[in-house]
Amino acid sequence: MEEILCNVELVKENNDFVAKIQSDLGGVREYRSTQFEEILEQLMQDLQEEFESF
């Protein structure tokens, strides 16, 4: 059985990368950075903490 855990949207607005995450546990949150690697690290860390505590 498949279950959606979260929705992730990555976009580039001008010089900023924006990550929008929505999940049942953490709600909706948004991260911004000029560096793509930084936004991926933030995204990964947040989701890892969220689902480890689940």
Kinemage of the C-alpha trace (Angstrom):
@kinemage 1
@onewidth
@group {chain A} dominant
@subgroup {mainchain}
@vectorlist {calphas} color= white
{ca met a 1} P 0.000 0.000 0.000
{ca glu a 2} L 1.320 3.425 -0.931
{ca glu a 3} L 1.075 6.355 1.450
{ca ile a 4} L 2.131 9.928 0.736
{ca leu a 5} L 4.339 11.186 3.560
{ca cys a 6} L 4.989 14.719 2.318
{ca asn a 7} L 4.889 17.015 -0.689
{ca val a 8} L 8.063 18.859 -1.667
{ca glu a 9} L 8.232 21.681 -4.175
{ca leu a 10} L 11.560 23.157 -5.310
{ca val a 11} L 11.524 26.347 -7.371
{ca lys a 12} L 13.897 29.127 -8.309
{ca glu a 13} L 12.693 32.697 -7.824
{ca asn a 14} L 15.145 35.232 -9.240
{ca asn a 15} L 18.441 34.383 -7.449
{ca asp a 16} L 16.845 32.350 -4.630
{ca phe a 17} L 16.009 28.681 -4.430
{ca val a 18} L 12.796 27.989 -2.534
{ca ala a 19} L 11.764 24.677 -0.988
{ca lys a 20} L 8.167 24.278 0.151
{ca ile a 21} L 7.330 21.229 2.251
{ca gln a 22} L 3.922 20.039 3.398
{ca ser a 23} L 3.345 17.060 5.694
{ca asp a 24} L 0.788 15.913 8.235
{ca leu a 25} L 3.370 15.955 11.023
{ca gly a 26} L 5.128 19.264 10.362
{ca gly a 27} L 2.522 21.238 8.459
{ca val a 28} L 3.639 23.676 5.774
{ca arg a 29} L 7.081 25.278 5.820
{ca glu a 30} L 9.293 27.134 3.406
{ca tyr a 31} L 13.052 27.545 3.092
{ca arg a 32} L 14.976 30.063 0.980
{ca ser a 33} L 18.629 30.222 0.031
{ca thr a 34} L 20.837 31.477 -2.758
{ca gln a 35} L 22.717 28.149 -2.672
{ca phe a 36} L 20.982 24.989 -3.877
{ca glu a 37} L 23.137 22.690 -1.723
{ca glu a 38} L 22.181 24.646 1.403
{ca ile a 39} L 18.468 24.324 0.735
{ca leu a 40} L 18.819 20.582 0.122
{ca glu a 41} L 20.662 20.178 3.435
{ca gln a 42} L 17.937 22.103 5.286
{ca leu a 43} L 15.238 20.046 3.598
{ca met a 44} L 16.957 16.745 4.341
{ca gln a 45} L 17.676 17.618 7.984
{ca asp a 46} L 14.123 18.788 8.650
{ca leu a 47} L 12.492 15.734 7.102
{ca gln a 48} L 14.922 13.344 8.779
{ca glu a 49} L 14.164 14.823 12.229
{ca glu a 50} L 10.435 14.794 11.529
{ca phe a 51} L 10.237 11.165 10.448
{ca glu a 52} L 12.716 9.811 13.013
{ca ser a 53} L 10.447 11.102 15.786
{ca phe a 54} L 7.403 9.527 14.079
